[in-house]
């Protein structure tokens, strides 16, 4: 799983210059850089983002998985209560195991999976800023962040998130 780094740039000129130097200086592939801006801002020479990226499909996927996890926990809790009332030990143990697994899954997800969503950048995008999303392997995160900080002090870091390139998210 890769990481997606988010950087806000004040205008298309700064963003274009950053993309050009990231391709040369930081060794980032052009396929792994995506730009988002409001419709009125011209980003012709910047790498475009996919429809899934613009609509923040990853945030919806996270919400769906989280809701499913909570629903499964709730059903297991109801089964556990019913099993206690009926006195069926097997169902009670199975329900406790399901609750433990959903709790563990939720804990690991919230603790170890970084998430940043486009909703956090809506205001900046509305003001005409450019959001660059740079997908890098986890071992190159620090190097790319340091490179952008050193060469583009006007860039505002927006955090890091998970990315699964195979799904186009």
N, C-alpha and C positions, 0 to 999 in steps of 0.2 A: 504494500500500500504506500502510495506517495503522499506527500504533503503539498498543499496548495498555500502559497504565500500571497498575501494581499498587500498591495501598496497603492496609496492614493497619490496622484500627481496633479499639480495645479492646472495644467493645460496640455493639449495634445503635443505641443512641441517638446516639452520635457519628457513626456511619455514615449514619444518616438525615439528620442535620443537614448533613453534608458533601454528600450528594446534593442536598438542597434548595438549598444555596448554590451548588453547581456548576452547577445548572440556571439559576439567576438570574445569579450573579456572573461565572462563567467562560464562559458561553455554550455549555456542553456539552449536547447533545441527550439526552433521557432514553433514547432507543433505544441509546445508546452507553455506558451505564453498566450494569454487571452485578455482582451481589453473590453471594458464595458463603460459606456457613457450614456447620458440622456440623448434622445433622438436628435436634438438640435446641434449637438456637438459633433463636429466632423472628425472621424477617426479612420479616414480612408487608408492611411498607410500603416495602421496598427493591426496586429493579428486579431481577427474577430472571434467572438465567443459563440458557442453553439446556443441553440434555443434552450436546451436543458440548463446550461450555465446561466443564461439571462433570467430564466424563470426560477432559479434556485431549486431545482429538482432534488438536490441533495438534502435540503432542509425539509422538504416534504417527505422524503424517504425516511429521514431520521424520525420525524414526527410519527409516521406510520408505524415504524418499528417500535418506538417507545410506547405508543398507544396499545399496540398488540401485546407488548410485554406486560403492561399494566392490566389489560383485559385478562390475559392468561393467569396472572397472579390472583386477580379477583375471583375468577372461576375456580381456581384451585382452593382458595380460601373458603368459598361456598361449599365445595365438595368436602373439605376438611371438617367444616361445621356439621354438615349432614352426616358424615361418617362417624363423628363423635356421638351424635344423637342416636344413630342407628347401631352403634357399637361395632362397626366393621373396621378392624384394625388395618387390614390391607389397603383399603381406600384412604384411610387417614395417613398412613405412611407415604403412599404415592402422592397424595396432595401436598404433604410437607416437602417432599423431594422436589416437586414442581415449583412450589413457592420458593424454595431455597435456590433453585437454578435460575428462576426469573429475577430474584433479588441479586444474585451474583452477576448475572448478565447485565442488569441495569447499573449496578455498581461499577463494573469494569468499563462499561460504555461511557458513563459520566466521568469517570476518573482518568481513563487512559486514551480516549478518542477525542482529539481536539476538534472543536467545531466553531466556525465563524460563518455567518450567513449574510447574504446580500442585504437583508433588512437593516443590518448595522451600518450600511453605507448609503442608504437611500437619500439622506439629507445632503451628504457631500456630493452625490451624483446630481441632485437637483440644483446644486450651485455651480454645476459645470465642470466638476473635477473628473478625472479619468481614473478608473480602477483597473490596475493591472493584476491579473491572477497568474502566478508563476508556479507551475507544477514541477517539483523536484523530488528526487529520492530523499528519504529521511536523513541519510548521511551527508547530504549537501545543503541542508537547510541553513545551518549557521554560516557557511561560506557565501551563499547567495545573499542572505540577510546582511552580512558584513559588507559585501560588495556594493549593495544598493545604498546602505548607510554612508559608506565612504565616498561614493561617487555622486550621490544624489541626496544631499541633506534636505532638499525641499520635499522629498517623498515622505509621506506619513505611513508608517507601518500599520497594518490593520490586523495582524495576527496570522495564525496558521490554522489550517483545517485538514481533514482527511480528504483523499481523492482516490477514486478508482477509475483510472483512465479507460478501462475496457467498457465502462458504461457511459462514457462521454459526459460525466458529471463535472 
